[in-house]
Amino acid sequence: YSSFDEILKLDNYNDIYYIDCASESLSSLPELPHLLNGLCCVNNKIVSLPKLPNSLKCLWCGVNSLSSLPELPDSLVELNCSNNNLSRLPELPNSLTKSYCQYNKISILPELPNSLTHLNCNNNNLSTLQELSNSLIHLDCSYNKIIIFPKLPNSLTHIMCHHNNLSSLPELPNSLIYLYCRSNNISDLPTLPY
């Protein structure tokens, strides 16, 4: 199909469950199909997204011109909204396991759901982190202005917190296998797990 207009005319438009319209120079999207599970609209010129269907599980909308996101459906499992102009994120659904919001202008994160296993929020304007999910495995919060860390969950295996304003780190979980914390103000590391 050469345009969304052609797709919108399909009799089964609302039965479409995956749309990939990456790198098409789109500035907007039409109303989305009711049964949509995945939307990949990265690398466009989109300034706002339409209402997201309740069936949506994966949203990849990075590298656009978004300044806000619509309400996220309770079904959402993965969100990639990196490289936009976002100053905040909407409430994150309890189903979310992966959130990639790097390269934005976010100064504070919303409450993180307990289901979250991966959080990449590097290159933002964060000075603090919310309480971290007990399921979190991978955390990249590098290139921010973070002064202090919350308690780290026992599930965490990877931490990238370099290029912040940290003067110390909290107790490190025994599960940790990767720690990258250079370019901070840390004078003493806590006991390293082994």
Secondary structure, DSSP 8 states (H G I E B T S, - for coil): --SHHHHHT-TTGGG--EEE-TTS--S------TT--EEE--SS---------TT--EEE--SS--S------TT--EEE--SS--S------TT--EEE--SS--SS-----TT--EEE--SS--SB-----TT--EEE--SS---B-----TT--EEE--SS--S------TT--EEE--SS----------
